[in-house]
Structures are given as structure tokens and as C-alpha cells.
Amino acid sequence: MKNVLIIAFVFFGIHSVHAAKKTVESEITEVTVYPVGAMVNREASVYIPAGNQFIVFSGLTYSVDANTIQISGNGDFEIVSVKYELFYPFEKLKPKGIQSIEDSLKMYADKRYLLESEDAALNEEKQLILANKKLSSDKTSLSVSQLDAMVKYYRTQLGSISKEKLRNQNERVKVITEEKRLRSTLVGMNQYKYEQEGRIVVETSAKAGVKAQFEFSYYTHLAGWFPKYNIKAKTGDSNLDVDYHALVTQTTGVDWNKVDLVLATTRPNYNNEKPELHPWYLDYYNEYYKRGARSDAPVMYEMTAKESDMGMVAAMNSPVPTEQFVKGGKAIYSSGNQIMNALNTSYRIKNKYSVLSNNSRKQVFINSIEIPAEFNHYAVPSMDKEAFLTASISDWGQYDLIPGQATLFYNNTYVGKTYIFSNTTDDTLQISLGRDQGVILSHEKMKDLCTTKKIGGNTRKNYVYEISIRNTNKKDITVVVKDRIPVSKRNDIIVTVNGVDGADFDKETGILTWKIELPANGKKTVSFGYEVKYPKDKQVNL
């Protein structure tokens, strides 16, 4: 037995002009789907006679990237050359459905012709009867009995003709209606005459007849997948249950019927050449370089600002009742098979799936993961009077989550949607689980303590704020509360902090952070104050 492997794409070389062609059907066995594109693996078996033979693997997608074709043969023969080509099946063999409709249209056309001829004959017959009636009336006067007989005759004949014409008209309407329907169907089907299919033609050479096994693969860009998460939290649980799904689509023109799927997180269309670092020469600033884009800027997988806003708004507007959560331990995986290497992570799907070539989204289950999380409440009372339940995942990079939409559930109740921003560089991934209406917030300016004074050439303004947090839940909670003190970037605007009531204060950003433990039905009040001094002839955005 002999294995022959040809990697990538090889054009026809010199071959026998007398080699015969044999068309073979192959079967899709496995598809590796990337976020953009897919690698399709096929198998086929065929008997190869002695001598040179062209094996034509037909019925492939027209979107094959010829440079990615890999083919191997198992048997005592040689692969002489490999060629990929486009083929128009309609030109060689008209689809049976189209031929059937065209035959029906011919039948109805013949029937319509006969009905139109019959109608013309009835009109002629009617005209002859009317002409005979006129001739009869021009003769000598008729007796009463003769006149009565003539009236009955014409009534019978003309009535019969009218009935036949009505029947003829109704049948013609049915025929014409059916012809229109068939023509409309045919217009839609005739688009296939412009469709293409791909074919791989392999020239083989064998000393004797042999049964050969072929395996080949190729890349197509007309497929892809993106993640969909179901995130579930339960009262008293220390973990998030994350169901990891993929939405797979493809428009290759060939259905994938009950195939093995592998979902990869890498992007094969990206430039895989390592970056080269060149010297950075300083020069005077030029506006042109500000407008231009750097050619060596890295390409990142990220969502648009609009998508981000939509995801976050949906989660922020979802109320969530909450109870006490505790820190979790080790992550637990169930189902699915995760394959990791130095370049990407792939998921080999346990069950076979069928994905039709109609651009519809096929939901594929990847994995269920129990992820340890720390649950806290997050509040910014100056911006929103409700707190948000958040789950913080430490060392989240180990789960290899890629950015995607997530549906949130609390105690098996739908609470909204959010977006997993897993392309962040932060060590901790935070997921908003929605609003907790059991936490009541207030943010008030203490007017009695706020003053404005003009001393010398300066204006001095003092501000004092008070924040109240009440936990009306039946369990203890932890609330992270944030506010801010303005930061000056000018020497003549001076900000003096008068008190932060135990908050962590970031002097660079002015952000205040309190981490407050609140018992059930407990209440906590904190306050902070600051003074801003600036020239009295100026206005400051306070």
C-alpha cells in the first residue's frame, strides 16, 4: 500500500491525453469552523483501473480556496497532478425539476391552443346560426307553428353555444393561471443556471487496478461562527453556570449533513507573519501623520461602540433580586472536548450536526462551565439611584472566552442581556447581572454646608455630599460605591479635598471607592467634601 500526500494546490502538469475521466461523489466527514471561514474534510473511495485515470470529485462549493487544498490517497497508485476548477451543472444537465415544469408548460400551452380554437369554432357556429336566422326571416311569412319551432331551435342552439363558450372560458382561465404560476416558479429556478460548483480533478497512475481511498480538505470563506452564552446565577451559589454555545452559519451552496464539527477560536485569514520592529525616527510634528493610519497597527477582534452600548444598556435595565453569594473555588467543565495548543483553542463537538447552506444560524452546544466568581453590588449614586449585582471572575483568561452576547438568568428567571468583553487586558472580568431593587440609594448635596466666597482675586466654592445606602434584602451584601472629586489640570484652579469618609481616593482620577458591608435591612451613610479655588473673573465647569 502506498500513501501519497499533496499539500496545497498543484496545477496539471504533463499527462496522458488518453486518460479517462471518472466522476466520484465524496462525503463530508468533519468541518473545522473558524470565526470567519471553515476547513472542510471529505472522504471518498473509488476503483482505479490500470494506467492513467482522471478522478473528478464533484459537488463541492464554488468558494474553495485552491491554495489550501490538501489531498492524500491510500493505495498502490500515484497522484500525478491535482487541479481545481469551476463547473456549471446547468449547462451539462438541466435539473429534473426545471425539465418537469417546462414539460408542464408545453402541455398547458397545447391545451390553451385547443381551447382557443374551440372558442373560435363556437363563434363561427354562432355567426352561421344568426345568418341563417336572418335568411329565414327574409322569406315569406311563416305560420305560427313554424315560427314557434324556429324560435325553439335558435334558443336551443344559441343557449348550447353560450354554455360551451362559458365552459371554454373557465377552462382557459384555469390554464392561464397555472401557466403564470409555473412561469413564476421557473424564473426562480432558472437562477441555478448561473450557479457554479467546484470540482477537484486528480490524475492518477496505477500499474494494476486498485481500490483507492481518498481524503482531502479545503478552506472556504463562506462560513463562520460566533459565541452565545447563557449565564446562570442562583441564590447561595458561589459559581456562575455558563452554557457556552456557538451560532454556526454557512452559505457555501452545499449542505453539511450530520458532520463532526470542530469550532476554532483562531482566525486563519489574518496575517500570520510576525511583526518586524523598525527604527523610530523623531521629526517635527506633521498633521498629515496624525490623519494617516499606521501600517503596522495590530488587528484586534472587538465589537463596535454601538454594539457595546446595546449590550450594556440591556443588562443595566434588568432588575435582579439578590441574596448572599460567596466566593467559589475551582472551575468545573461538563461535556464537550477542549483542544488547546500554542496558537488557538478548538472545541470538538460531541454530537453530529447538520448545517444547511441558507445562512440560518445553527445553535451548537459547546460546553457547560462552572466558573468561580465573587458577587458584589456596584453603585454610582450620582448617576443612577439603583445598584447593580456584578460577578467578578479572576484569571478569566484560562477559560478562553471570546467576545460575545450573553443572556442572563437569576434563579432560572430571565433578567436581561449583556456582552462579554473578554478582549480586555484586565486580570478580572466583570459581568453585570442587572439591577437589584432591594438596594436603595440616595445622593444629596448638603446645601447648608455648601458655600461660595470671594476672597481677594479668587472665588472659593465648598461642596459637601452625602450618600446613603440601605439594604432591604434578607441577606447580608457587599456594595462597592463610587463617586468622584473634580481634578484640576490648571495651576490657577486648585482643588482641596476636605474629607472622604474612609474611601479609597485616586488622586490622578479623583475617583472615590467605598467597599461597604451591609447586613440585612442595614443602612450606611458616607460623605465627602472638597473646595475649588479659581480666579474670580473666570468660570469653571462645576
matplotlib code that plots the C-alpha trace (Angstrom):
import matplotlib.pyplot as plt

x = [0.0, 1.2, 0.2, 0.6, 0.1, -0.1, -0.2, -1.7, -2.6, -0.9, -1.7, -1.9, 1.5, 2.2, -0.3, -1.7, -4.2, -5.9, -6.6, -10.3, -12.4, -14.4, -16.8, -16.9, -19.1, -17.3, -18.8, -18.1, -16.8, -15.6, -15.7, -13.5, -15.3, -13.4, -15.0, -14.6, -14.3, -14.1, -11.9, -14.0, -12.7, -14.1, -13.6, -14.2, -13.4, -13.1, -11.8, -8.8, -8.1, -4.6, -3.0, -3.8, -7.2, -8.8, -10.8, -13.3, -14.6, -17.7, -20.4, -18.0, -18.5, -17.6, -15.8, -12.9, -9.6, -7.4, -4.2, -5.5, -6.3, -4.7, -5.3, -4.0, -4.6, -4.3, -3.5, -0.9, -1.0, 0.5, -1.1, 0.3, -1.5, -4.3, -6.5, -9.4, -12.0, -15.4, -18.3, -21.8, -24.0, -27.0, -25.1, -24.5, -27.6, -30.8, -32.3, -35.2, -37.5, -36.9, -37.5, -40.7, -42.0, -41.1, -42.9, -46.0, -45.9, -45.8, -48.8, -50.8, -49.8, -51.2, -54.4, -54.8, -54.4, -57.1, -59.5, -58.8, -59.5, -62.7, -63.8, -63.2, -65.3, -68.1, -68.1, -68.2, -71.1, -73.0, -72.5, -73.8, -76.9, -77.5, -77.0, -79.5, -82.0, -81.7, -82.3, -85.3, -86.9, -86.5, -88.7, -92.4, -94.4, -94.4, -97.2, -97.5, -96.3, -93.4, -92.4, -92.6, -90.5, -87.9, -87.7, -87.2, -84.5, -82.5, -83.0, -81.7, -78.7, -77.6, -78.1, -75.9, -73.3, -73.3, -72.9, -70.0, -68.3, -68.7, -67.1, -64.4, -63.7, -63.5, -61.1, -58.9, -58.7, -57.5, -54.9, -53.6, -53.5, -51.5, -49.2, -48.4, -47.7, -45.4, -43.5, -43.1, -41.6, -39.4, -38.0, -36.9, -35.4, -33.6, -31.3, -29.5, -28.2, -25.8, -24.7, -21.3, -20.0, -16.4, -14.6, -11.2, -9.7, -7.0, -4.9, -3.7, -1.4, -1.6, 0.2, -2.8, -6.4, -6.7, -9.4, -8.3, -9.2, -9.0, -9.1, -9.0, -9.7, -10.0, -10.8, -13.9, -14.6, -18.4, -18.9, -18.2, -19.4, -19.8, -20.4, -23.6, -23.5, -26.2, -25.1, -27.0, -26.7, -28.6, -29.1, -26.4, -24.3, -20.6, -20.3, -21.7, -23.1, -22.0, -23.5, -21.2, -22.9, -21.9, -24.1, -22.8, -23.7, -22.6, -23.6, -21.2, -24.0, -23.5, -25.4, -23.4, -25.4, -24.7, -21.0, -18.4, -17.8, -14.7, -15.0, -11.7, -11.1, -8.3, -8.7, -7.0, -7.4, -5.3, -1.8, 0.3, 3.7, 5.4, 5.7, 9.1, 10.1, 11.8, 13.7, 11.5, 13.0, 11.8, 10.9, 8.8, 5.1, 3.2, -0.6, -0.5, 0.9, -1.9, -4.5, -2.8, -3.1, 0.0, 0.6, 1.9, -1.1, -2.3, -5.7, -7.9, -11.2, -13.6, -17.2, -18.4, -19.3, -22.9, -23.0, -21.3, -23.9, -26.8, -25.4, -24.7, -28.0, -29.9, -28.2, -28.3, -32.1, -32.8, -33.9, -32.4, -33.4, -30.3, -29.3, -25.9, -23.2, -19.8, -16.5, -16.2, -13.4, -12.1, -13.9, -15.8, -16.4, -19.0, -19.5, -17.5, -13.8, -11.5, -8.3, -5.6, -2.4, 0.1, -1.9, -5.6, -8.3, -10.6, -13.8, -14.6, -18.3, -19.6, -22.7, -23.0, -24.8, -26.4, -25.9, -27.8, -26.4, -29.1, -27.4, -29.6, -28.0, -27.5, -27.1, -24.4, -23.7, -20.0, -19.6, -21.0, -18.6, -19.0, -16.8, -15.9, -17.0, -17.1, -20.5, -20.8, -23.1, -21.9, -23.4, -22.7, -25.5, -24.6, -25.6, -28.1, -30.2, -30.2, -27.4, -26.2, -25.3, -22.0, -19.9, -16.2, -14.2, -10.5, -7.9, -10.7, -8.2, -7.9, -11.5, -10.7, -13.9, -14.2, -16.3, -20.0, -23.5, -24.7, -28.2, -28.6, -30.7, -31.2, -32.9, -34.0, -35.6, -34.5, -33.2, -31.6, -28.6, -25.0, -21.8, -18.7, -15.8, -13.2, -10.6, -9.8, -6.4, -7.7, -7.0, -10.6, -13.6, -16.7, -20.2, -23.2, -26.2, -28.7, -30.3, -31.1, -34.2, -33.6, -30.8, -31.9, -29.5, -29.6, -27.1, -27.7, -25.8, -25.7, -26.8, -26.3, -22.6, -22.0, -20.6, -19.3, -16.8, -14.8, -11.5, -9.1, -8.9, -10.3, -13.5, -13.7, -16.5, -17.1, -19.2, -20.3, -22.2, -23.9, -24.6, -27.0, -27.2, -30.0, -30.2, -33.8, -32.9, -33.0, -29.3, -26.0, -24.4, -21.2, -21.7, -18.9, -19.9, -18.2, -18.2, -15.7, -14.0, -13.0, -9.4, -7.7, -5.3, -4.5, -2.3, -4.8, -7.6, -6.9, -8.9, -8.6, -10.1, -11.8, -12.8, -13.5, -15.0, -12.8, -13.0, -10.0, -9.1, -7.3, -5.6, -5.0, -8.6, -10.4, -12.4, -13.7, -14.4, -16.1, -16.5, -19.3, -20.6, -24.3, -26.3, -29.9, -32.1, -28.9, -28.1, -24.9, -24.2, -20.9, -20.0, -17.2, -16.3, -13.9, -13.1, -12.4, -10.4, -10.1, -9.8, -13.0, -13.1, -13.2, -16.0, -15.3, -17.5, -18.6]
y = [0.0, 3.4, 6.8, 9.9, 13.4, 16.6, 19.8, 23.0, 23.4, 21.8, 22.6, 20.0, 19.0, 16.8, 13.9, 11.4, 12.8, 9.4, 9.2, 8.5, 10.6, 9.2, 11.3, 10.4, 11.6, 12.4, 12.7, 15.5, 13.9, 16.8, 20.6, 22.9, 26.2, 29.4, 32.8, 33.5, 30.6, 26.8, 23.9, 21.1, 17.5, 14.9, 11.2, 9.0, 5.5, 4.6, 1.7, 2.9, 0.8, 0.3, 3.2, 6.9, 8.0, 11.3, 11.2, 14.1, 14.9, 16.9, 18.7, 20.9, 24.5, 27.1, 29.1, 26.6, 28.4, 26.4, 27.3, 25.4, 22.0, 19.0, 15.5, 12.1, 8.7, 5.3, 2.5, 1.2, 4.1, 7.6, 11.0, 12.7, 16.1, 17.9, 20.7, 22.7, 24.1, 25.7, 23.8, 24.9, 21.9, 23.5, 23.6, 19.8, 18.5, 20.5, 19.9, 17.4, 20.0, 22.5, 20.0, 18.9, 22.4, 23.1, 19.9, 21.1, 24.5, 22.9, 20.7, 23.7, 25.7, 23.0, 22.8, 26.6, 26.5, 23.8, 25.8, 29.0, 27.0, 25.6, 29.1, 30.4, 27.5, 28.3, 31.9, 30.7, 28.4, 31.2, 33.6, 30.9, 30.4, 34.1, 34.4, 31.5, 33.3, 36.4, 34.5, 32.7, 35.9, 37.4, 34.6, 34.6, 34.8, 31.7, 30.1, 30.2, 26.7, 27.2, 30.4, 28.7, 25.8, 28.2, 30.2, 27.0, 25.9, 29.1, 29.3, 25.7, 26.2, 29.6, 28.5, 25.5, 27.6, 30.0, 27.2, 25.8, 29.2, 29.7, 26.3, 27.1, 30.5, 29.0, 26.3, 28.9, 31.0, 27.9, 27.1, 30.7, 30.9, 27.7, 28.9, 32.1, 30.1, 27.7, 30.6, 32.4, 29.2, 28.7, 32.2, 31.4, 28.0, 29.3, 31.2, 27.9, 28.1, 30.8, 28.8, 27.1, 24.2, 23.3, 20.2, 18.8, 16.7, 14.3, 12.5, 9.0, 6.4, 2.7, -0.3, -2.5, -2.0, -0.9, 0.2, 3.6, 5.6, 9.4, 12.1, 15.7, 19.1, 22.7, 26.1, 28.2, 31.7, 31.3, 30.1, 31.1, 31.1, 33.4, 32.7, 32.9, 32.5, 31.6, 32.8, 31.5, 32.5, 31.1, 32.2, 31.0, 29.6, 30.6, 29.9, 31.1, 28.4, 29.3, 27.4, 28.1, 27.9, 28.7, 30.1, 28.5, 29.7, 28.8, 29.8, 27.5, 26.1, 22.6, 21.4, 19.9, 16.8, 15.2, 16.0, 16.2, 19.9, 21.4, 25.1, 27.0, 30.4, 31.4, 33.5, 31.9, 34.9, 37.1, 37.9, 35.2, 36.8, 38.0, 41.8, 43.4, 46.4, 49.2, 52.3, 55.2, 58.4, 61.6, 64.7, 67.8, 67.1, 67.0, 67.0, 64.5, 61.8, 62.3, 61.7, 58.6, 55.1, 53.2, 50.2, 48.1, 48.6, 45.3, 44.0, 43.3, 41.4, 43.8, 45.0, 48.4, 51.1, 50.8, 47.0, 47.6, 50.2, 48.0, 45.1, 47.1, 49.0, 45.8, 44.4, 47.6, 47.9, 44.3, 44.1, 41.2, 40.2, 39.1, 37.1, 36.4, 34.9, 33.5, 33.1, 30.0, 27.5, 25.6, 25.7, 22.6, 21.6, 19.3, 17.8, 18.8, 18.3, 21.3, 21.1, 23.6, 24.4, 27.3, 29.1, 28.7, 26.7, 24.4, 22.6, 19.2, 18.9, 15.7, 15.2, 15.4, 18.4, 19.4, 23.0, 24.0, 26.4, 29.0, 31.5, 30.5, 30.3, 26.7, 26.8, 24.3, 23.4, 23.6, 23.3, 23.9, 25.6, 26.3, 29.4, 30.6, 34.2, 36.9, 38.5, 42.2, 45.1, 48.1, 51.6, 55.1, 57.1, 60.3, 58.7, 56.0, 55.5, 51.7, 49.2, 46.5, 43.0, 42.1, 38.9, 39.2, 36.4, 36.3, 34.9, 34.7, 34.1, 30.4, 29.9, 31.1, 33.0, 35.1, 38.3, 37.7, 38.3, 36.7, 36.0, 36.4, 34.2, 34.5, 31.6, 30.3, 33.7, 35.7, 39.1, 40.6, 40.5, 41.7, 41.5, 39.5, 41.9, 39.2, 41.1, 43.3, 43.3, 43.4, 40.5, 40.4, 40.1, 41.7, 40.8, 42.9, 40.7, 43.5, 45.9, 45.0, 47.0, 45.8, 48.2, 51.8, 54.7, 58.4, 61.1, 64.6, 67.9, 69.2, 72.8, 74.1, 73.2, 74.3, 77.9, 80.4, 83.1, 85.7, 86.4, 88.8, 87.9, 84.4, 82.5, 79.7, 77.1, 74.4, 71.3, 68.5, 65.4, 62.6, 59.1, 56.7, 53.0, 50.8, 47.0, 45.8, 42.3, 39.4, 38.6, 40.5, 42.1, 43.9, 47.1, 48.9, 52.6, 55.0, 58.8, 61.5, 64.7, 67.0, 67.0, 70.2, 70.4, 74.1, 75.8, 78.6, 76.1, 74.4, 71.5, 70.8, 67.6, 68.1, 64.6, 61.2, 59.3, 56.2, 55.9, 54.8, 58.0, 58.0, 61.4, 61.1, 60.4, 61.8, 58.5, 57.6, 54.0, 52.6, 48.9, 48.6, 45.5, 45.9, 43.5, 42.5, 45.6, 47.6, 51.2, 53.1, 56.8, 58.2, 61.8, 63.7, 67.3, 69.5, 73.1, 74.6, 77.9, 79.7, 83.4, 85.3, 86.6, 83.1, 80.5, 76.8, 73.9, 72.9]
z = [0.0, -0.8, 0.7, -1.4, 0.0, -1.9, 0.2, -1.2, -4.9, -7.8, -11.4, -14.1, -15.5, -18.5, -18.5, -20.9, -23.3, -23.4, -19.7, -18.9, -16.5, -13.7, -11.6, -7.9, -5.1, -1.8, 1.7, 4.3, 7.4, 9.5, 9.3, 11.4, 11.6, 12.4, 13.4, 9.7, 7.3, 7.6, 6.7, 5.1, 5.2, 2.8, 2.1, -1.0, -2.2, -5.9, -8.0, -10.2, -13.3, -14.6, -16.4, -16.2, -14.9, -14.0, -10.8, -10.6, -7.1, -7.9, -5.9, -4.0, -3.0, -5.6, -2.9, -2.4, -1.8, -4.2, -2.3, 0.7, -1.0, 0.7, -0.7, 0.2, -1.3, 0.2, -2.3, -4.7, -7.2, -7.7, -7.8, -10.8, -10.5, -8.9, -10.3, -9.0, -11.5, -11.6, -13.2, -14.3, -13.8, -15.5, -18.8, -18.8, -17.2, -16.7, -13.2, -13.3, -11.6, -14.3, -17.1, -15.4, -15.3, -18.9, -19.9, -18.0, -19.6, -23.1, -22.1, -20.9, -24.0, -26.2, -24.1, -24.3, -28.1, -28.4, -26.1, -28.1, -31.4, -29.8, -28.8, -32.4, -33.8, -31.4, -32.5, -36.2, -35.4, -33.7, -36.6, -39.0, -36.9, -36.7, -40.5, -41.2, -38.9, -41.0, -44.2, -42.7, -41.7, -45.2, -46.7, -46.9, -43.8, -41.5, -39.8, -36.1, -35.7, -38.0, -36.1, -32.8, -34.0, -35.4, -32.1, -30.1, -32.5, -32.2, -28.5, -28.1, -30.4, -29.1, -25.5, -26.1, -27.7, -24.8, -22.3, -24.3, -24.5, -20.7, -20.0, -22.5, -20.9, -17.4, -18.6, -20.3, -17.1, -15.2, -17.8, -18.0, -14.2, -14.0, -16.8, -14.8, -11.7, -13.5, -15.2, -11.9, -10.4, -13.4, -13.1, -9.6, -10.6, -13.6, -11.4, -10.9, -14.5, -13.2, -10.2, -10.0, -8.2, -7.5, -8.7, -7.8, -10.7, -9.7, -12.2, -11.0, -12.4, -11.4, -12.6, -11.9, -10.9, -7.2, -4.8, -3.5, -0.5, -0.8, 1.9, 1.0, 2.6, 1.6, 3.1, 2.2, 3.5, 3.3, 6.8, 10.4, 14.0, 16.9, 20.6, 22.6, 26.4, 28.9, 32.3, 35.3, 38.9, 41.9, 45.5, 47.8, 45.0, 44.7, 41.0, 37.7, 35.5, 31.9, 29.0, 26.0, 22.6, 19.1, 16.3, 13.1, 9.6, 6.1, 2.5, 0.6, -1.6, -0.1, 3.0, 5.8, 6.8, 10.2, 10.2, 13.0, 14.0, 15.4, 16.5, 16.5, 18.0, 15.7, 12.5, 9.6, 7.3, 9.5, 8.5, 10.4, 9.7, 12.9, 13.1, 12.3, 14.5, 12.6, 13.9, 15.2, 13.8, 15.5, 13.4, 13.8, 14.1, 10.8, 10.8, 7.8, 10.0, 12.6, 10.0, 8.5, 9.9, 10.9, 8.6, 11.5, 13.7, 15.1, 14.1, 17.1, 17.4, 19.1, 18.9, 17.8, 20.3, 19.3, 19.9, 23.3, 24.3, 23.3, 25.4, 28.5, 28.4, 28.2, 31.3, 33.2, 32.8, 34.0, 37.7, 39.7, 43.2, 45.0, 48.0, 49.6, 47.3, 48.4, 46.7, 44.6, 44.1, 41.1, 37.7, 36.6, 32.9, 31.7, 28.2, 25.1, 24.4, 24.6, 22.5, 23.3, 21.5, 21.3, 18.6, 19.4, 21.3, 19.5, 20.7, 19.3, 19.4, 20.9, 18.7, 14.9, 13.5, 10.2, 9.0, 5.9, 3.3, 3.8, 6.2, 9.1, 12.5, 13.8, 17.6, 18.6, 22.3, 23.2, 26.9, 30.3, 32.8, 36.5, 37.0, 40.5, 40.9, 43.6, 43.8, 44.8, 44.3, 42.4, 42.7, 41.4, 43.2, 41.4, 38.1, 39.0, 42.1, 41.8, 42.5, 40.1, 41.0, 39.5, 39.2, 39.2, 37.6, 38.4, 36.0, 33.4, 30.5, 31.4, 30.1, 26.6, 26.2, 23.1, 22.9, 22.5, 23.6, 26.9, 28.2, 32.0, 34.3, 38.0, 39.8, 36.4, 35.6, 32.6, 33.7, 30.5, 28.2, 28.4, 26.5, 27.4, 26.8, 27.0, 24.9, 27.9, 29.4, 33.0, 35.3, 36.4, 34.1, 35.5, 34.3, 35.2, 36.3, 36.3, 38.8, 42.4, 43.5, 47.1, 47.5, 47.9, 47.2, 47.7, 46.7, 48.2, 48.2, 51.8, 51.0, 54.4, 54.2, 50.6, 50.4, 47.9, 48.9, 47.0, 48.8, 47.1, 43.4, 43.9, 44.2, 46.7, 46.5, 49.1, 48.3, 50.7, 49.6, 51.5, 50.2, 51.9, 51.1, 52.5, 52.1, 52.2, 51.3, 53.9, 53.4, 54.0, 51.0, 49.9, 48.0, 46.1, 45.9, 43.6, 43.3, 42.2, 43.1, 40.2, 39.1, 38.0, 35.1, 35.6, 38.1, 38.8, 39.6, 43.0, 44.4, 48.1, 49.5, 52.8, 53.6, 52.0, 55.0, 54.6, 50.8, 48.6, 46.8, 43.5, 43.2, 39.5, 38.5, 41.5, 41.9, 45.4, 46.1, 49.2, 49.9, 52.4, 54.2, 54.7, 56.9, 56.1, 56.5, 57.3, 56.4, 55.9, 55.2, 54.0, 53.0, 51.2, 50.6, 48.6, 47.9, 44.5, 44.3, 40.9, 39.7, 40.3, 36.7, 35.3, 35.1, 35.9, 34.8, 38.3]

ax = plt.figure().add_subplot(projection="3d")
ax.plot(x, y, z, "-o")
ax.set_aspect("equal")
plt.show()
